[in-house]
Amino acid sequence: MRSLFNRILFAAILMIFILLIGLWQWLQFSQEFSRDQVQQSLHRELAEHMAHINPLLSEGVTSDAALKEAFHDFMLLGPSFEIYTLNNQGQVIAYDAKEEKIKQHQVNIDTVNQFIQGANLPLLGTDPRSKQQSKIFSAAKLLDLNGQQTGYLYVIIGGEDFDSWQSIVSEHQAPQFWTTAILMTIGFAIILFMLLLKFFTAPLSRLENDLRLVATQQLNSGLVLPGKYSGSSEINQLSKHINTLLQALSLQHQAVNRQQEERHEFMLHLSHDLKTPLTSLQGYIDTWLLLPAHERSHDLIEMAANSSQHLQQLLGQMLELAALENGQVTAQWQTVTLTDILEQLHQTFAPRANSKRILLAFEDKLNLQIRTDKQLLLRILNNLVDNAIRYTPDQGIISIKTLTDNSTHRVWLQVSDNGSGMHKHELAALKQITQKPVKMAGKQSALPQLGVGLAIVRQLLTTLKCDIEIDSRPGQGSQFRIELQQENNASEHFSELPPTEKTS
């Protein structure tokens, strides 16, 4: 019974069987009603004729002894008639039956009078031989020679013998009837069920065939079910939901393909970044080994060591990026002073900047208390400053300062340099940093091809839920503005942002 087909079939058979039983009961009642109406109508004048042709009854005699022989003659009409005489109050006086068969000696006289007055038939009256059952009858008034009513002649139509024979016939026919009814019910239910199932499941069959065809198509081809499906509203809604899911799957598949392409390009770019210091390292070592011992320069070892440090830095960044993408890094929110972060950042990059005679101008005129993860924010600024030093010429300037937008009261931390800047195609690729990453299968989309450092910046900004705006022009440097979450309002120190080309 777990099968939907079997459940529907069983329910259909049961409902039709109950319907047939109800129909049979109604037909039986209707048949009995019609039969009683016809028989009572045919014998409506029976009692009156009996009273007229019998000398005793025509004179109003109602006594039992005088009418025994007359009743016996009347029974020749058939065993389905039972004859009684009643007094004016409905008391049974005379009858042609054994005394023990009479169960009631009082007949409802009101029903008898309704019959005599011509009430609508069938009309059921008291059966003296039964305490519960009522039967159709014929009745007439008995009058003496002076015209005075002495009682009633009361004739039961379909008496005890008739009921006995009818019961025997019904018991004999009942098994045949129920067997035939059950078989016909099952056969009719199966045929009806098959026809209804064929009619109502046609849209489902079409939907199943369409889904089989869809399964053979490419996900990136814009899958959709063809046309609408006639039938119930549930089928139409189901097809709409399937189309919605197909469209979502198609979009996700396209996004996954783009992600794979971007990751492939990123790995190519990364392999180039790794190959450069590795090649330099190998070249310096090979050169040092090929030179005679007295000609070997310490500078070659130092340059090899620098290449080794660069390679180590790239590998560390790769591990950091993998940890960020896998969700292994979470923000530990706390209130920190921005000045402390800038001082720590200055101490980290001061030796390197001094070697290139680059000026580091880090300051916070707003004295902000911000809500962030100190270590993650430091890693973001480390990557930005590291890139700035790499692309800023000697005697350049790298500055970090706080700005406030008067119109929105948003506070930003701006990292600027006067280095080589970026071209339009590089800036367009970098826009991906400023957009919220699209999550696919629990991971983020691939990163712009501008180095592992900026890829880490984008992941860290997502973790800190920070917005970023970027402006860069070739030969004029770059500006990165990161939105900060203030702990306290510093509106009294507003410094209006300069107009720039916002790319987010």
Solvent accessible surface area in square Angstrom, and as a share of the most:
residue,aa,sasa,rsa
1,M,129,0.57
2,R,225,0.82
3,S,50,0.32
4,L,130,0.65
5,F,77,0.32
6,N,65,0.33
7,R,130,0.48
8,I,70,0.36
9,L,36,0.18
10,F,112,0.47
11,A,44,0.34
12,A,21,0.16
13,I,43,0.22
14,L,82,0.41
15,M,136,0.61
16,I,14,0.07
17,F,53,0.22
18,I,105,0.53
19,L,121,0.60
20,L,56,0.28
21,I,55,0.28
22,G,40,0.39
23,L,83,0.41
24,W,81,0.28
25,Q,94,0.42
26,W,152,0.53
27,L,82,0.41
28,Q,68,0.30
29,F,132,0.55
30,S,38,0.24
31,Q,125,0.56
32,E,73,0.33
33,F,96,0.40
34,S,51,0.33
35,R,76,0.28
36,D,28,0.14
37,Q,73,0.32
38,V,84,0.48
39,Q,49,0.22
40,Q,0,0.00
41,S,57,0.37
42,L,136,0.68
43,H,49,0.22
44,R,64,0.24
45,E,83,0.37
46,L,30,0.15
47,A,0,0.00
48,E,97,0.43
49,H,112,0.50
50,M,4,0.02
51,A,10,0.08
52,H,142,0.63
53,I,121,0.61
54,N,20,0.10
55,P,94,0.59
56,L,63,0.31
57,L,1,0.01
58,S,54,0.35
59,E,79,0.36
60,G,6,0.06
61,V,41,0.24
62,T,22,0.13
63,S,51,0.33
64,D,48,0.25
65,A,90,0.70
66,A,42,0.32
67,L,0,0.00
68,K,84,0.36
69,E,133,0.60
70,A,9,0.07
71,F,1,0.00
72,H,114,0.51
73,D,76,0.39
74,F,19,0.08
75,M,51,0.23
76,L,146,0.73
77,L,102,0.51
78,G,14,0.14
79,P,88,0.55
80,S,28,0.18
81,F,21,0.09
82,E,6,0.02
83,I,4,0.02
84,Y,2,0.01
85,T,0,0.00
86,L,0,0.00
87,N,38,0.19
88,N,65,0.33
89,Q,124,0.55
90,G,0,0.00
91,Q,71,0.31
92,V,10,0.06
93,I,55,0.28
94,A,0,0.00
95,Y,19,0.07
96,D,46,0.24
97,A,23,0.18
98,K,134,0.57
99,E,100,0.45
100,E,117,0.53
101,K,81,0.35
102,I,11,0.06
103,K,103,0.44
104,Q,50,0.22
105,H,73,0.33
106,Q,89,0.39
107,V,2,0.01
108,N,78,0.40
109,I,36,0.18
110,D,86,0.45
111,T,18,0.10
112,V,1,0.00
113,N,41,0.21
114,Q,87,0.39
115,F,5,0.02
116,I,56,0.29
117,Q,151,0.67
118,G,46,0.44
119,A,33,0.25
120,N,138,0.71
121,L,20,0.10
122,P,27,0.17
123,L,30,0.15
124,L,92,0.46
125,G,5,0.05
126,T,22,0.13
127,D,4,0.02
128,P,0,0.00
129,R,39,0.14
130,S,22,0.14
131,K,137,0.58
132,Q,163,0.72
133,Q,94,0.42
134,S,55,0.35
135,K,15,0.07
136,I,7,0.03
137,F,0,0.00
138,S,0,0.00
139,A,7,0.05
140,A,9,0.07
141,K,94,0.40
142,L,1,0.01
143,L,83,0.41
144,D,42,0.22
145,L,149,0.74
146,N,131,0.67
147,G,46,0.45
148,Q,118,0.52
149,Q,55,0.24
150,T,44,0.25
151,G,0,0.00
152,Y,11,0.04
153,L,0,0.00
154,Y,0,0.00
155,V,0,0.00
156,I,0,0.00
157,I,8,0.04
158,G,8,0.07
159,G,0,0.00
160,E,66,0.29
161,D,66,0.34
162,F,65,0.27
163,D,41,0.21
164,S,57,0.36
165,W,173,0.61
166,Q,69,0.30
167,S,54,0.35
168,I,99,0.50
169,V,72,0.41
170,S,58,0.37
171,E,125,0.56
172,H,127,0.57
173,Q,97,0.43
174,A,38,0.29
175,P,82,0.52
176,Q,110,0.49
177,F,58,0.24
178,W,90,0.31
179,T,76,0.44
180,T,69,0.40
181,A,17,0.13
182,I,71,0.36
183,L,119,0.59
184,M,128,0.57
185,T,1,0.01
186,I,66,0.34
187,G,30,0.29
188,F,116,0.48
189,A,0,0.00
190,I,64,0.33
191,I,107,0.55
192,L,59,0.29
193,F,6,0.03
194,M,93,0.41
195,L,114,0.57
196,L,78,0.39
197,L,46,0.23
198,K,155,0.66
199,F,144,0.60
200,F,126,0.52
201,T,38,0.22
202,A,50,0.39
203,P,12,0.07
204,L,78,0.39
205,S,60,0.39
206,R,99,0.36
207,L,7,0.03
208,E,83,0.37
209,N,70,0.36
210,D,15,0.08
211,L,65,0.33
212,R,131,0.48
213,L,110,0.55
214,V,13,0.07
215,A,84,0.65
216,T,108,0.63
217,Q,95,0.42
218,Q,123,0.55
219,L,66,0.33
220,N,73,0.38
221,S,73,0.47
222,G,48,0.46
223,L,5,0.03
224,V,81,0.47
225,L,5,0.03
226,P,75,0.47
227,G,57,0.55
228,K,180,0.76
229,Y,4,0.01
230,S,90,0.58
231,G,58,0.56
232,S,55,0.35
233,S,74,0.47
234,E,121,0.54
235,I,17,0.09
236,N,49,0.25
237,Q,85,0.38
238,L,75,0.38
239,S,8,0.05
240,K,116,0.49
241,H,108,0.48
242,I,25,0.13
243,N,29,0.15
244,T,84,0.49
245,L,114,0.57
246,L,16,0.08
247,Q,96,0.42
248,A,41,0.32
249,L,87,0.43
250,S,4,0.03
251,L,119,0.59
252,Q,93,0.41
253,H,56,0.25
254,Q,57,0.25
255,A,15,0.12
256,V,46,0.26
257,N,44,0.23
258,R,132,0.48
259,Q,19,0.08
260,Q,110,0.49
261,E,106,0.47
262,E,45,0.20
263,R,67,0.25
264,H,114,0.51
265,E,90,0.41
266,F,13,0.06
267,M,102,0.46
268,L,104,0.52
269,H,56,0.25
270,L,6,0.03
271,S,57,0.36
272,H,116,0.52
273,D,33,0.17
274,L,36,0.18
275,K,135,0.57
276,T,71,0.42
277,P,4,0.03
278,L,93,0.47
279,T,80,0.47
280,S,39,0.25
281,L,35,0.17
282,Q,99,0.44
283,G,33,0.32
284,Y,64,0.24
285,I,67,0.34
286,D,56,0.29
287,T,61,0.35
288,W,68,0.24
289,L,100,0.50
290,L,153,0.76
291,L,53,0.27
292,P,62,0.39
293,A,83,0.65
294,H,153,0.68
295,E,94,0.42
296,R,87,0.32
297,S,45,0.29
298,H,140,0.62
299,D,87,0.45
300,L,24,0.12
301,I,74,0.38
302,E,91,0.41
303,M,74,0.33
304,A,6,0.05
305,A,45,0.35
306,N,80,0.41
307,S,13,0.08
308,S,47,0.31
309,Q,115,0.51
310,H,73,0.32
311,L,30,0.15
312,Q,130,0.58
313,Q,77,0.34
314,L,14,0.07
315,L,84,0.42
316,G,38,0.36
317,Q,24,0.11
318,M,56,0.25
319,L,133,0.66
320,E,39,0.18
321,L,12,0.06
322,A,46,0.36
323,A,24,0.19
324,L,14,0.07
325,E,33,0.15
326,N,83,0.43
327,G,51,0.49
328,Q,132,0.59
329,V,34,0.20
330,T,88,0.51
331,A,21,0.16
332,Q,122,0.54
333,W,96,0.34
334,Q,76,0.34
335,T,60,0.35
336,V,16,0.09
337,T,40,0.23
338,L,0,0.00
339,T,46,0.27
340,D,73,0.38
341,I,0,0.00
342,L,6,0.03
343,E,94,0.42
344,Q,77,0.34
345,L,1,0.00
346,H,71,0.32
347,Q,134,0.59
348,T,83,0.48
349,F,15,0.06
350,A,21,0.16
351,P,91,0.57
352,R,91,0.33
353,A,1,0.01
354,N,102,0.52
355,S,89,0.57
356,K,58,0.24
357,R,151,0.55
358,I,7,0.04
359,L,106,0.53
360,L,17,0.08
361,A,40,0.31
362,F,30,0.13
363,E,81,0.36
364,D,15,0.08
365,K,151,0.64
366,L,10,0.05
367,N,112,0.57
368,L,3,0.02
369,Q,62,0.27
370,I,1,0.00
371,R,103,0.37
372,T,9,0.05
373,D,8,0.04
374,K,54,0.23
375,Q,107,0.48
376,L,6,0.03
377,L,2,0.01
378,L,9,0.04
379,R,72,0.26
380,I,0,0.00
381,L,0,0.00
382,N,47,0.24
383,N,16,0.08
384,L,4,0.02
385,V,0,0.00
386,D,13,0.07
387,N,27,0.14
388,A,6,0.05
389,I,0,0.00
390,R,109,0.40
391,Y,130,0.50
392,T,2,0.01
393,P,77,0.48
394,D,80,0.42
395,Q,124,0.55
396,G,3,0.03
397,I,82,0.41
398,I,0,0.00
399,S,25,0.16
400,I,0,0.00
401,K,81,0.34
402,T,9,0.05
403,L,9,0.05
404,T,2,0.01
405,D,25,0.13
406,N,66,0.34
407,S,95,0.61
408,T,71,0.41
409,H,109,0.49
410,R,81,0.29
411,V,4,0.02
412,W,5,0.02
413,L,0,0.00
414,Q,6,0.02
415,V,3,0.02
416,S,16,0.10
417,D,23,0.12
418,N,70,0.36
419,G,4,0.03
420,S,64,0.41
421,G,18,0.17
422,M,25,0.11
423,H,103,0.46
424,K,179,0.76
425,H,131,0.58
426,E,51,0.23
427,L,17,0.08
428,A,55,0.43
429,A,30,0.23
430,L,0,0.00
431,K,75,0.32
432,Q,58,0.26
433,I,6,0.03
434,T,21,0.12
435,Q,106,0.47
436,K,176,0.75
437,P,23,0.14
438,V,95,0.54
439,K,140,0.59
440,M,19,0.08
441,A,108,0.84
442,G,70,0.67
443,K,100,0.43
444,Q,21,0.09
445,S,27,0.18
446,A,2,0.01
447,L,5,0.02
448,P,3,0.02
449,Q,48,0.21
450,L,42,0.21
451,G,14,0.13
452,V,3,0.02
453,G,10,0.10
454,L,12,0.06
455,A,0,0.00
456,I,0,0.00
457,V,1,0.00
458,R,5,0.02
459,Q,4,0.02
460,L,0,0.00
461,L,6,0.03
462,T,44,0.26
463,T,36,0.21
464,L,0,0.00
465,K,161,0.68
466,C,26,0.16
467,D,64,0.33
468,I,5,0.02
469,E,12,0.05
470,I,1,0.00
471,D,8,0.04
472,S,8,0.05
473,R,106,0.39
474,P,69,0.44
475,G,63,0.61
476,Q,126,0.56
477,G,5,0.05
478,S,9,0.06
479,Q,50,0.22
480,F,18,0.08
481,R,2,0.01
482,I,0,0.00
483,E,39,0.18
484,L,13,0.06
485,Q,77,0.34
486,Q,60,0.26
487,E,81,0.36
488,N,92,0.47
489,N,114,0.59
490,A,11,0.08
491,S,40,0.26
492,E,127,0.57
493,H,89,0.40
494,F,73,0.30
495,S,47,0.30
496,E,126,0.57
497,L,24,0.12
498,P,62,0.39
499,P,137,0.86
500,T,36,0.21
501,E,98,0.44
502,K,108,0.46
503,T,18,0.11
504,S,85,0.55
